[in-house]
Amino acid sequence: MLPPRCVHYIGFKDDRYWNAFRIWGGPVMIHRRWDRIAKHDIGPDDVAIFAEGDEHQPLADYNATDIDERWL
């Protein structure tokens, strides 16, 4: 079985980030909120870790700047 193509963290603002980091490892993409860009970026083989809720929650009205860990 192939590993996931990309790990996405969505909506993390506090210590829950480090809890997720210990379990899932570091993200490749950090989406500040669940918006249209985040939804578009997540592929079928990717893993999406939400700070709260899941992919069925409403999208944010405005897009937020994302962080791509590959460029840091």
C-alpha positions as CSV (number, residue, x, y, z in Angstrom):
1,M,0.0,0.0,0.0
2,L,1.3,3.4,-1.0
3,P,1.6,6.2,1.7
4,P,-0.8,9.1,1.4
5,R,0.2,11.7,-1.2
6,C,-0.2,14.7,1.0
7,V,-1.3,15.5,4.6
8,H,-3.4,18.6,5.1
9,Y,-4.1,20.3,8.5
10,I,-7.2,22.4,8.5
11,G,-8.2,25.1,11.0
12,F,-5.6,24.5,13.7
13,K,-5.0,27.5,15.9
14,D,-3.8,26.2,19.3
15,D,-2.1,23.2,21.0
16,R,-4.3,20.8,19.0
17,Y,-1.8,21.3,16.2
18,W,1.0,19.6,18.3
19,N,-1.4,16.7,19.3
20,A,-2.1,16.1,15.6
21,F,1.5,16.4,14.8
22,R,2.4,13.6,17.2
23,I,-0.2,11.3,15.8
24,W,-0.1,12.1,12.0
25,G,3.3,13.7,11.6
26,G,3.9,17.0,10.0
27,P,1.5,18.4,7.4
28,V,2.5,19.3,3.9
29,M,-0.2,21.9,3.6
30,I,-1.7,24.0,6.4
31,H,-5.1,25.5,5.6
32,R,-6.1,28.2,8.0
33,R,-9.8,27.5,7.4
34,W,-12.0,25.1,5.5
35,D,-12.6,27.2,2.3
36,R,-12.9,26.6,-1.4
37,I,-9.1,26.5,-1.9
38,A,-8.6,23.9,0.8
39,K,-11.4,21.8,-0.7
40,H,-9.9,22.0,-4.1
41,D,-6.4,21.2,-2.9
42,I,-7.3,17.9,-1.2
43,G,-6.9,15.0,-3.6
44,P,-8.6,11.5,-3.4
45,D,-5.5,9.9,-1.8
46,D,-4.7,12.7,0.6
47,V,-5.3,12.8,4.3
48,A,-7.2,15.8,5.7
49,I,-7.0,16.4,9.5
50,F,-9.5,18.9,10.8
51,A,-9.1,20.8,14.1
52,E,-12.9,20.8,14.4
53,G,-15.6,19.2,12.3
54,D,-15.1,17.4,9.0
55,E,-15.4,17.9,5.3
56,H,-19.2,18.2,5.5
57,Q,-19.1,21.5,7.4
58,P,-19.9,24.7,5.5
59,L,-17.1,26.4,3.6
60,A,-15.8,29.7,4.9
61,D,-17.2,32.8,3.1
62,Y,-13.6,34.1,2.4
63,N,-10.5,32.2,1.4
64,A,-7.5,32.3,3.7
65,T,-3.8,32.2,2.9
66,D,-2.4,28.6,3.1
67,I,1.0,27.4,4.1
68,D,2.9,25.0,2.0
69,E,5.5,23.3,4.2
70,R,7.5,22.1,1.1
71,W,8.6,25.7,0.5
72,L,9.8,26.4,4.1
